[in-house]
């Protein structure tokens, strides 16, 4: 069964690549053929087999022979592995039904947001909405409306959005974009309090470290903008996996 889920994940990952490249450009994701990024050759069906086509073609276009982006096989592979991980019930406490589909939707949304913002510095609104829908699907199985309010998920989402919106106002949009504000809402809804604090802290920490490294290597200038969405996604994932341990460590230190 795990192999079937892996193949399904590869297919989903292939579609996520379409979302990554088309949503930031405002293109229709359901119509139009995929093309080579270099020579604009329309790709045939056997050139679009997830992961396999990239390997067989040696990572090159069959027409212009230029190197294809590693984005495509990596997104497909990460999605496949992620789906197998979710299917085994090791994340989001979702083992079946609505909660499992919700977890898959959240995972896919965060992956698209990570790559799209890294590549185009745009966080597609539709992916934030999809992520919120995925969280709602997962929570519907785990708790009722009153439990949802007691968990403080909505308060965490609104609080995180307000905090990042304030930062957006203070920096006049130079430190982060409104897409980050919307992503913060999804993060708060997904994580709740206090894990949203952990995720935000880790996002700023990793962002600062990577930013300094890029400046020292001459890849970025001091006043040049760096996409912050990927760091928010990384912080979210780290908070999901190690959030409780980090919170416990903070309590010991305080």
MOZI-V454860 format. One record per run of one state. SS is the DSSP state (H for helix, E for strand, C for the rest). FROM is the first residue (numbers start at 1). TO is the last residue. If there is no record, write none. Layout:
# MOZI-V454860
ss from to
SS FROM TO
SS FROM TO
This chain:
# MOZI-V454860
ss from to
C 1 1
H 2 23
C 24 34
E 35 35
C 36 41
E 42 42
C 43 44
H 45 47
C 48 51
H 52 56
C 57 59
E 60 60
C 61 66
E 67 67
C 68 70
H 71 87
C 88 96
H 97 120
C 121 124
H 125 142
C 143 144
H 145 151
C 152 152
H 153 170
C 171 177
H 178 191
C 192 194
H 195 216
C 217 228
H 229 253
C 254 254
